[in-house]
Amino acid sequence: MPRRASLVALALACGLTATAEAPPIKAADMPTEQRQAIEGIIHDYLLHNPDILIEALRGAEDKLNREADAKAANVISDRGTEIFDDPATPVGGNPRGDVTIVEFFDYRCPYCKQVLPSLQTLLKEDRNLRFVYKEMPVLGSQSVTAAHAALAAQRQGKYEAFHNAMMATKGQITEETVYRVAGSVGLDVDRLKQDMSAPEIGQALKANLALADALNIRGTPGFIVGKHVVPGAVDLDALRNMVADARKE
């Protein structure tokens, strides 16, 4: 019997279909023996036809993804200035580029470090690409310290130098690591420490975290390319394709 016909027969056999005159029977209203018999039939059917369950799960996942994409698109439309043009957010690449990539990241995130070479290659080969750095410290107090230091480094004109050096740092990130890296890229560390406590920096980080939450970005890295949210690390070819698609849009 074809799959669809089998499911219909199963539903009819279980008495779960509804007619215009009779609403479907609720499980709680069934005698225990009848409910157990129905559950056994369904269990056996799914056990012998696991592709049905897989198909249902994939359909549910696709639905959730479509809903998340639609929600993110609305947030991008409504909060575009905050996402792409916040004056407190560092910008790299070509500030007047025709496509913008936004990255939410954490300096202690291994996947953020993993994707950095691809991002650097892309920015070198595509001179019409704009890059927005969204600090998203979610991996502990050391991440928060590093994010404060990065935005403070911006005040000395060395944000990208500090950012790249931090991303290239291997091993555990500690407060000592942050200041050692800062000194290695020519930052005035004493001034940096003073600037790190500026309330504007704390406000900027709080805004980034709230924005990531609104976009359903739950971990790092998370990207926005054009009008789309892209969670997780992506390779160079995928980045190129996404940028090309954004240009078409």
PENORJO-V382987 format. One record per run of one state. SS is the DSSP state (hx for helix, st for strand, lp for the rest). FROM is the first residue (numbers start at 1). TO is the last residue. If there is no record, write none. Layout:
ss=SS from=FROM to=TO
ss=SS from=FROM to=TO
This chain:
ss=lp from=1 to=2
ss=hx from=3 to=14
ss=lp from=15 to=26
ss=hx from=27 to=29
ss=lp from=30 to=31
ss=hx from=32 to=48
ss=lp from=49 to=49
ss=hx from=50 to=78
ss=lp from=79 to=79
ss=hx from=80 to=84
ss=lp from=85 to=90
ss=st from=91 to=93
ss=lp from=94 to=98
ss=st from=99 to=105
ss=lp from=106 to=109
ss=hx from=110 to=125
ss=lp from=126 to=128
ss=st from=129 to=135
ss=lp from=136 to=140
ss=hx from=141 to=154
ss=lp from=155 to=158
ss=hx from=159 to=168
ss=lp from=169 to=174
ss=hx from=175 to=184
ss=lp from=185 to=188
ss=hx from=189 to=196
ss=lp from=197 to=198
ss=hx from=199 to=214
ss=lp from=215 to=221
ss=st from=222 to=225
ss=lp from=226 to=227
ss=st from=228 to=231
ss=lp from=232 to=235
ss=hx from=236 to=248
ss=lp from=249 to=249
